[in-house]
Amino acid sequence: MLLKLGLGRTKSTTIMLQLADRFVARTDGIIEDVLVQVGTLIFLVDFVILDFEPDPEVPFILGCPILATGGALIDVAAGRLEIRAHDKVEVFDLYKAMKLLSLGTTSKPSIEEAPKLELKALPSHLRYAFLGVNESSPIILSSALSEVQVEASLKLLRKSKKAIG
């Protein structure tokens, strides 16, 4: 895809990223000095390339560096994202953008319909327990807990399931 876009080959890098779910992702390289247009503004950006399955809801992620470069101001209450470059300003309606993203999705929240998960092997001092039926909504508990303690923990967590998400 990089060659198709005329971006050339990636440069090797030793960058490793820790994602929000604490998964550590190795990179496939970095592409430097790519011109990116945001509205009428143009920025010079470096992209770290990850080998992941594409997510139709998140075509790519612009992190803190581009937001800092663009002098972004985010007003959560008003649902506005403002990006500046030199004397130009672009304002985006975040609520409208989120609505456009959600139009194409048919998935239900995980609390209503649990996604299929591939559980990883745990160290011997930990074990899985499940809040939902058919091994859905997994949680990780200490393997030192007795079955009574596990059931008490599950009962307490199930009461707060909506708050947990």
Contacts in CASP RR format, 6 or more apart in sequence:
PFRMAT RR
TARGET T0000
AUTHOR 0000-0000-0000
METHOD contacts of the structure
MODEL  1
MLLKLGLGRTKSTTIMLQLADRFVARTDGIIEDVLVQVGTLIFLVDFVIL
DFEPDPEVPFILGCPILATGGALIDVAAGRLEIRAHDKVEVFDLYKAMKL
LSLGTTSKPSIEEAPKLELKALPSHLRYAFLGVNESSPIILSSALSEVQV
EASLKLLRKSKKAIG
2 8 0 8 1.000
2 9 0 8 1.000
2 10 0 8 1.000
2 31 0 8 1.000
2 49 0 8 1.000
3 9 0 8 1.000
7 31 0 8 1.000
7 34 0 8 1.000
8 31 0 8 1.000
10 28 0 8 1.000
10 29 0 8 1.000
10 30 0 8 1.000
10 31 0 8 1.000
10 49 0 8 1.000
11 29 0 8 1.000
11 30 0 8 1.000
11 31 0 8 1.000
11 32 0 8 1.000
12 29 0 8 1.000
13 27 0 8 1.000
13 29 0 8 1.000
13 30 0 8 1.000
13 48 0 8 1.000
15 27 0 8 1.000
15 29 0 8 1.000
15 30 0 8 1.000
15 48 0 8 1.000
16 24 0 8 1.000
16 25 0 8 1.000
16 26 0 8 1.000
16 27 0 8 1.000
17 24 0 8 1.000
17 25 0 8 1.000
17 27 0 8 1.000
17 48 0 8 1.000
17 50 0 8 1.000
18 24 0 8 1.000
18 25 0 8 1.000
19 25 0 8 1.000
25 50 0 8 1.000
25 52 0 8 1.000
27 48 0 8 1.000
27 49 0 8 1.000
27 50 0 8 1.000
28 49 0 8 1.000
28 50 0 8 1.000
28 51 0 8 1.000
29 48 0 8 1.000
29 49 0 8 1.000
30 46 0 8 1.000
30 47 0 8 1.000
30 48 0 8 1.000
30 49 0 8 1.000
31 46 0 8 1.000
31 47 0 8 1.000
31 49 0 8 1.000
32 46 0 8 1.000
33 44 0 8 1.000
33 45 0 8 1.000
33 46 0 8 1.000
34 44 0 8 1.000
34 45 0 8 1.000
34 46 0 8 1.000
34 47 0 8 1.000
35 42 0 8 1.000
35 43 0 8 1.000
35 44 0 8 1.000
35 45 0 8 1.000
36 42 0 8 1.000
36 43 0 8 1.000
36 44 0 8 1.000
36 45 0 8 1.000
36 66 0 8 1.000
38 83 0 8 1.000
38 90 0 8 1.000
39 90 0 8 1.000
40 88 0 8 1.000
40 90 0 8 1.000
41 70 0 8 1.000
41 83 0 8 1.000
41 84 0 8 1.000
41 85 0 8 1.000
41 88 0 8 1.000
41 90 0 8 1.000
42 85 0 8 1.000
43 66 0 8 1.000
43 69 0 8 1.000
43 70 0 8 1.000
43 85 0 8 1.000
45 65 0 8 1.000
45 66 0 8 1.000
45 69 0 8 1.000
46 65 0 8 1.000
56 104 0 8 1.000
56 105 0 8 1.000
57 101 0 8 1.000
57 105 0 8 1.000
67 74 0 8 1.000
67 83 0 8 1.000
70 83 0 8 1.000
70 84 0 8 1.000
70 85 0 8 1.000
71 83 0 8 1.000
71 84 0 8 1.000
72 81 0 8 1.000
72 82 0 8 1.000
72 83 0 8 1.000
72 84 0 8 1.000
73 80 0 8 1.000
73 81 0 8 1.000
73 82 0 8 1.000
73 84 0 8 1.000
74 80 0 8 1.000
74 81 0 8 1.000
74 82 0 8 1.000
74 94 0 8 1.000
75 81 0 8 1.000
75 82 0 8 1.000
79 93 0 8 1.000
79 94 0 8 1.000
79 95 0 8 1.000
80 91 0 8 1.000
80 92 0 8 1.000
80 93 0 8 1.000
80 94 0 8 1.000
81 91 0 8 1.000
81 92 0 8 1.000
81 94 0 8 1.000
82 89 0 8 1.000
82 90 0 8 1.000
82 91 0 8 1.000
82 92 0 8 1.000
83 89 0 8 1.000
83 90 0 8 1.000
83 92 0 8 1.000
84 90 0 8 1.000
107 113 0 8 1.000
107 115 0 8 1.000
109 165 0 8 1.000
110 137 0 8 1.000
110 165 0 8 1.000
111 161 0 8 1.000
111 162 0 8 1.000
111 165 0 8 1.000
114 132 0 8 1.000
114 136 0 8 1.000
114 137 0 8 1.000
117 138 0 8 1.000
119 128 0 8 1.000
119 138 0 8 1.000
122 128 0 8 1.000
122 140 0 8 1.000
124 143 0 8 1.000
125 142 0 8 1.000
125 143 0 8 1.000
125 144 0 8 1.000
126 140 0 8 1.000
126 141 0 8 1.000
126 142 0 8 1.000
126 143 0 8 1.000
127 140 0 8 1.000
127 141 0 8 1.000
127 142 0 8 1.000
127 143 0 8 1.000
128 138 0 8 1.000
128 139 0 8 1.000
128 140 0 8 1.000
128 141 0 8 1.000
129 138 0 8 1.000
129 139 0 8 1.000
129 140 0 8 1.000
129 141 0 8 1.000
129 150 0 8 1.000
129 153 0 8 1.000
129 154 0 8 1.000
130 136 0 8 1.000
130 137 0 8 1.000
130 138 0 8 1.000
130 139 0 8 1.000
130 154 0 8 1.000
131 137 0 8 1.000
131 138 0 8 1.000
131 139 0 8 1.000
131 154 0 8 1.000
131 157 0 8 1.000
131 158 0 8 1.000
131 161 0 8 1.000
131 164 0 8 1.000
132 158 0 8 1.000
137 161 0 8 1.000
139 154 0 8 1.000
139 157 0 8 1.000
141 150 0 8 1.000
141 153 0 8 1.000
145 153 0 8 1.000
157 164 0 8 1.000
END
